[in-house]
Amino acid sequence: MAILEKKQISGFISPRWMKPRCVRYWEIGAIPAILGLWMPDFVGQYALKMAGNDNYAFPPLLTYVGAIFLFAACAHAIENMGTHYKLVMVAGWSAITLAVLSVLIHWALKPGDYELFAGLVLCIGLCAYAATMMFYFTISKAAEIGMETRMENTRKAVMILSHAALAVGALSVVAAYLESSLWIPLLRAAVVLFSIAWISCRIGVYFFKEDKSIGVTFVKPPDEQFWI
């Protein structure tokens, strides 16, 4: 069995530790981010709207609110830590842009306008994917620093689940564009996959918090610390 060693980069890097605020923001944001995909039932409400029934259709706004906290936590946790941090920022701002766009499309959407609705589903799906990738890059950085098997396994799980959700979500967009009722079960399946991916991310936060080598809790300085 190969023995993994921590990697140290030459040059001067001022030591610092992540503040407990990032973990607290993860814990605050995770609940609305996950529950907002299900309560209220935005998929069912859009199904009613597109069928021409009275309803209270809406994008998953509660999820968007939770994602803002998650973005703040991810950005703070690996701030200025190379490529991973840059990718987190790109994913986070992309998610925000897509969320805003989905709200704008929502207000322009009329019952039966399946072409515009396909665009709405696309924005929501890509927003969820970007938010998941934001978490993925953060977990990847933590796995790289801590060199822990459980963090590496979490990273792989999030990668597989997020891309599976993206693929199913893409099928729901195509179904909506073709005015096929299959968009409903397909979108629900994508929501299930994204939910499991985000739960995996939440588990990764626990591992991140417990890894004393990263120094996330400020209880004491980490035993080892290398910033890459």
C-alpha positions in Angstrom: 0.0 0.0 0.0 1.5 3.3 -1.0 2.3 5.8 1.7 1.1 9.3 1.0 3.3 12.2 2.1 2.3 15.8 2.6 3.6 18.1 -0.1 5.5 21.3 0.9 6.0 24.1 -1.6 9.2 26.2 -1.4 8.9 29.9 -0.9 7.4 32.2 1.8 3.8 31.6 2.7 2.5 33.5 5.7 0.8 31.0 8.0 -2.9 31.5 8.7 -5.9 29.5 9.9 -9.4 29.5 8.6 -11.9 31.1 11.0 -14.7 29.1 12.5 -17.1 31.4 10.6 -16.7 29.3 7.4 -17.9 26.1 9.1 -20.8 28.0 10.7 -21.8 29.3 7.3 -21.7 25.8 5.9 -23.9 24.5 8.6 -26.3 27.4 8.3 -26.5 27.3 4.5 -26.7 23.6 4.0 -30.2 23.2 5.5 -32.1 25.7 3.3 -30.0 24.8 0.3 -31.1 21.1 0.5 -34.7 21.6 1.8 -35.3 24.4 -0.8 -35.1 21.8 -3.6 -38.1 20.0 -2.0 -40.1 22.4 0.1 -42.1 24.1 -1.4 -42.3 21.7 -4.3 -41.2 23.9 -7.2 -41.2 21.1 -9.7 -44.9 20.3 -9.0 -45.8 24.0 -9.1 -44.2 24.4 -12.5 -46.0 21.3 -13.8 -49.3 23.0 -12.8 -48.3 26.3 -14.4 -47.3 24.8 -17.7 -50.6 22.9 -17.7 -52.4 26.2 -17.4 -53.7 25.7 -13.8 -53.7 28.3 -11.1 -50.6 27.9 -9.0 -47.8 29.6 -7.1 -44.9 28.5 -9.3 -41.4 29.8 -8.3 -37.7 29.0 -8.7 -36.1 27.3 -5.6 -35.5 30.6 -3.9 -34.8 29.0 -0.5 -32.0 27.0 -2.1 -30.6 30.2 -3.6 -30.5 31.8 -0.1 -28.7 28.8 1.4 -26.2 28.8 -1.5 -25.1 32.3 -0.7 -24.0 31.2 2.7 -22.2 28.2 1.2 -20.4 30.4 -1.3 -19.2 32.7 1.4 -18.0 29.7 3.4 -16.2 28.1 0.5 -14.6 31.3 -0.6 -13.3 32.1 2.9 -12.2 28.5 3.6 -9.6 28.4 0.8 -9.1 32.1 0.2 -6.1 32.7 -2.0 -5.2 29.0 -2.1 -4.3 28.8 -5.8 -6.3 27.4 -8.6 -9.0 25.8 -6.3 -9.9 29.2 -4.9 -10.1 30.7 -8.4 -12.4 27.9 -9.5 -14.6 28.3 -6.4 -15.0 32.0 -7.3 -15.9 31.2 -10.9 -18.4 28.5 -9.9 -19.9 30.7 -7.1 -20.5 33.8 -9.3 -21.8 31.6 -12.1 -24.3 30.1 -9.7 -25.5 33.5 -8.6 -25.8 34.8 -12.2 -27.8 31.7 -13.2 -30.0 32.1 -10.2 -30.8 35.7 -11.1 -31.4 34.7 -14.7 -33.8 32.0 -13.6 -35.9 34.5 -11.6 -36.0 36.9 -14.6 -37.2 34.1 -16.9 -39.7 33.0 -14.3 -41.4 36.4 -14.5 -41.5 36.3 -18.3 -42.8 32.7 -18.4 -46.4 32.1 -19.7 -48.3 28.8 -19.5 -47.6 26.6 -22.5 -44.4 28.4 -23.5 -42.2 25.3 -23.3 -39.2 26.8 -25.1 -38.8 29.5 -22.5 -39.5 27.0 -19.8 -36.7 24.8 -21.1 -34.4 27.8 -20.7 -35.7 28.2 -17.1 -35.0 24.5 -16.3 -31.6 24.9 -17.9 -30.7 27.9 -15.7 -31.9 26.1 -12.5 -30.0 22.9 -13.3 -26.7 24.7 -14.2 -27.1 26.8 -11.1 -27.3 23.7 -9.0 -24.3 22.2 -10.8 -22.2 25.3 -10.4 -23.0 25.4 -6.7 -22.1 21.7 -6.4 -18.8 22.4 -8.2 -18.1 25.2 -5.8 -18.2 22.7 -3.0 -16.3 20.2 -5.0 -13.3 22.5 -5.5 -13.3 23.3 -1.8 -13.4 19.7 -0.8 -10.7 18.9 -3.3 -8.4 21.5 -1.7 -9.1 20.1 1.7 -8.3 16.5 0.4 -5.1 17.8 -1.1 -4.0 19.5 2.1 -5.1 16.8 4.6 -4.3 13.8 2.4 -7.2 11.9 4.1 -8.8 9.0 2.5 -12.3 10.0 3.6 -12.0 13.4 2.1 -10.7 11.9 -1.2 -13.7 9.5 -1.3 -16.1 12.4 -0.6 -14.5 14.3 -3.5 -15.1 11.4 -5.8 -18.6 10.9 -4.7 -19.5 14.5 -5.2 -17.9 14.5 -8.7 -19.9 11.4 -9.8 -23.2 12.5 -8.3 -23.0 16.1 -9.7 -22.3 14.9 -13.2 -25.0 12.3 -13.0 -27.4 15.0 -11.9 -26.3 17.3 -14.7 -26.9 14.5 -17.3 -30.4 13.8 -16.0 -31.1 17.5 -15.8 -30.0 17.9 -19.4 -32.5 15.2 -20.4 -35.3 17.1 -18.6 -34.4 20.3 -20.5 -34.7 18.4 -23.8 -38.0 16.8 -22.7 -39.4 20.3 -21.7 -38.3 21.7 -25.0 -40.1 18.9 -26.9 -43.2 19.5 -24.7 -42.9 15.9 -23.3 -44.3 15.3 -19.8 -41.2 13.3 -19.1 -39.5 16.5 -18.0 -41.3 16.1 -14.6 -39.9 12.7 -13.5 -36.5 13.6 -15.1 -36.3 16.9 -13.2 -37.3 15.2 -10.0 -34.6 12.6 -10.5 -32.1 15.4 -11.0 -33.3 17.0 -7.8 -32.8 13.7 -6.0 -29.2 13.4 -7.3 -28.3 17.0 -6.5 -29.7 16.5 -3.0 -27.6 13.4 -2.4 -24.5 15.3 -3.8 -25.1 18.2 -1.4 -25.6 15.8 1.5 -22.2 14.3 0.5 -20.8 17.8 0.6 -22.2 18.3 4.1 -20.5 15.1 5.2 -17.3 16.5 3.7 -17.8 19.6 5.8 -17.8 17.4 8.9 -14.6 15.7 7.8 -13.1 19.1 7.1 -14.1 20.3 10.5 -12.6 17.3 12.3 -9.3 17.4 10.4 -6.9 19.0 12.9 -4.1 19.2 10.3 -6.1 21.9 8.4 -6.7 23.9 11.5 -10.3 24.8 10.8 -11.5 25.1 14.4 -8.9 27.3 16.0 -8.9 25.0 19.0 -5.1 24.7 18.6 -2.6 25.3 15.8 -2.6 22.4 13.4 0.2 19.8 13.6 1.1 20.3 10.0 0.2 23.0 7.6 1.2 23.5 4.0 -0.6 26.1 1.7 -0.4 25.2 -2.0 
